[in-house]
Amino acid sequence: MPRRNLSKEECEGIKERASFRCEYCQCWADFSAQSFVYEHIIPVAKGGETVLENLCYACGGCNGHKYIKTEGIDPVSKLIIPLYHPRDQNWNDHFSWSNDYLHIIGLTPTGRATVAALKMNRQPLVNIRTLFVMAGKHPP
């Protein structure tokens, strides 16, 4: 199925479903220097469709690092593992926050592979998380 344009209502629904945060790194859209996108979880290039069940709200950084990836390497087992799927999986089952809430910890092979592939602890995110912790706005 070819890519299609989303309606305004669909876009608003995707944002609300994501609580206005990146569904991968959990950064807030309102406080991000990067644009957010309606990301194809299964990329169109790999047969993914432009349907609500295959779309998530993602920051430009996570989307850019994910690109057309659907798998990543688990740094512990060194195996190729499917990446986190925001529609089919629960974020808290695969990720947690470090004690200082600055870094995302992968709890499962999927979580670890996703943290590595999407570079979910890139320095700009850690910097903004530091400010949010100080302001009492983090963790989400």
Summary of the structure (lengths in Angstrom):
residues: 140
radius of gyration: 14.7
end to end distance: 35.3
largest distance: 45.8
contacts: 401
relative contact order: 0.16
helix: 37%
strand: 17%
